[in-house]
Amino acid sequence: MGMTSLTSRELNHDVSKAKKAAEDGPVVITDRGRPSHVLMTYEQFERLTGKRRNLIEALSMPGLSGIDFDPPRSVISTREVDLS
């Protein structure tokens, strides 16, 4: 994953170039030579912010159909309680 840097002027002149560059990694937008913003794909943003998936979404991700998942069954037993 590479990082690209563009000036605000370059971004304004060619937004599609910036969006394509964001596919390979974050794009740092500079204003007067100083970093001011970061452009990234929404998928990268979700990974960065730690969006949680539910179990159904996680198991339906592409490429996971070939993984065997057979967890051992839990055995839960009761025990006597002394309330004296």
Order of alpha helices (4+ residues) and beta strands (2+ residues): beta-alpha-alpha-beta-beta-alpha-alpha
